[in-house]
Amino acid sequence: MESKVKFVTVAAEELFNFVVRCAERAGAKKPHAESLAELLVAADTRGHFSHGLNRLEMYVRDLQTETTSSENEPKVMKETVGTALVDGCNVLGPVVGKFCIDLAIKKAKQTGVGWVCATGSNHFGIAGWYSIRAANEGLLGMAFTNTSPLMVPTRAQKPALGTNPISVAAPANNDSFVLDMATTTVALGKIEINKRKDMEIPEGWGVDGEGQVTKNPDAVLSDGGLLPLGGTEENGGYKGYGLALMVEVFCGILAGANYGPNIRSWKSTSTAANLGQCFVALDPSAFAPGFTDRMSDIMTTLRNMTPVQGQPSVMIPGDPERKHEEKCASLGGIPYHPNQIEFAIRLADKLEIEQMKIKK
């Protein structure tokens, strides 16, 4: 059983250095490798294991096959005082995303709002990493991306849209609201994690190749797909489908990137991904005064609500991640399932680099 597995702890600094070693060996520039490492460490520290170490091999493969560029830098193609269109020039997604959200932040500080779209990008990891950068500057932050077609639209049999995540972060008084979610019921990485742990998936996560709900992760990963947020149509899955299409409007359509079923298949290395992404920063001081006070008030109100029997408390988006960050701090590192460590060992051996050290 999962509860009996003895987890292994890795210091955040050790994970960071390991990711840098892997990315540099695969051909990345050191600054690009460090941006990737910062993103993956943040993902696992916040408990989003589907998008941390679990994704490293994908980035390495894209660099090795030169499907992702290791030489270029993002560049601004079109710009106004409050908007910009960026060509990611096919570099690592976290490099593109960091460039774009920092540009949006700069514009928001100057004009009140910054809306930046990117074309020519790649998988950018957890969307929350970007929105949090804005919140840390006292701004509202938003981040969106399209992805390879993995979602099976309501009433369809085959995937046509991506997991198309949404993140919104807002500052409060010594606190923050951080929404970071896929518009599918779960991200694909969670299906992969269950497969790696030899576990079934809950009903409502995915469908098989005929569009039928399944608990078998292999059936989803082989020729099936993910269900929209909400699951089946009867359970409101059409709403998740609608949100995914909204993200596509902000990303692939607005940025002139690939979109929907035109995006390459997941893990394909035959062509560039050309993902579309969207980053927004908004200065709340451009609106009614007292924003952080009201944010703190509504968050406190919700947290103080009486929980249902068997639950310790009502939480705010971002609270589970904060709890995991506290857990990592108490452990002195990030706790990993041993299968994840075995994967990292195999990757290090394959790249002929120093293995990641675990805490004794």
C-alpha positions, 0 to 999 in steps of 0.5 A: 500500500502507498501508506507503507512506502518509505519516502526518501528526502532530497534537499532542495539545493541538491535537486536544483544542482541535479537539474542544472547538471542534467540540463547542461549535459543535454545542451542548455545554457547555464542561465536556462538550466537554472531557470528550469531548475528553479521551476522544478524545485518550486513544483515539487516543494509546493507538492506538484510532483507531476510537474517537478522531477517527474518532468525532467526527462522530457526537458532533457529529451527535447534539448538532446533532440534539438526539438527545443533550442539551446541557443536562442533567447525570447524576443519582443515582436510587437509592443504597446505600453500595456501589451506585448507579443513575444516570440519564445524562439523555441527555447525552454518554456520556463525561460520564455515564461519568466521573460514574459511574466517579468515583462508583464510585471514591468508594464503593470508597474508603469501603466497598471496592467501588463498583458503579454502573449507568447508564441514559439514556446514549450512546456512551462511547468506549473503555471503558479510559478509565474503568477506568484512572481507577480503577487510577490511584487504586490500585483495580481498575476495570471498565467495560462498555456495551451498544451498538446491535445490530451483532453477529450471534449465533452461528447467526443471520443478523442482528445482535441484540447490540452490540459490548458492550466489557469493560475491566478495569484493575488497578494493579501496581508502577509498572505496570498491567494494562489489558484493553479489548476488544469482545466482537466480533472487532473494533469497528465502527470498525475496519471503518470505518477499513478502508473509509476506507483502501480496504482489505479486512478480514481474514476472520472480522471480519464477515458480509454481509446473509445471514450469510456471512463476507466481506472486503468492509467495505461488505458488513458496513456496509451490511446485514451485521454483526460476528462475535462474538469468536472468529469463526465457531462452529467457531472458538469465536465462541459464547464471544464471543456469551456474553460479549456477553450477559453485558455486556448483563446488567450494562448494559441489563438491570440498569440498566433501559435499552434492551437487545439489539435494542431499542436504536436502529440504529447512527447513527440520530438518530430517537430517544435511544440510552438505553444501559445502562452499568456501572462498578465500582471495587474496593479490593484492600486489602480482600482479601489484602495484597500485591496489586500485588506479585503483579500485578507478578510475574505480569506480569513472568513472562509478559513474560519468556516465550520468544516464538515465532519472529518475535515480539519479546516476549510482551505484557500487555494494555495493553502495545500501548497503552503502546508507542503512547503512547511513539510519540506522545511521541517524535513530539510528537503523534498520527500520522494517516492522511491520509484522517483529516486530510481528514475533519477538514478537511471537518468543520471547514469544515462547522462553520465553525470553525478547522481542526486544525493539523498538525505540519510 
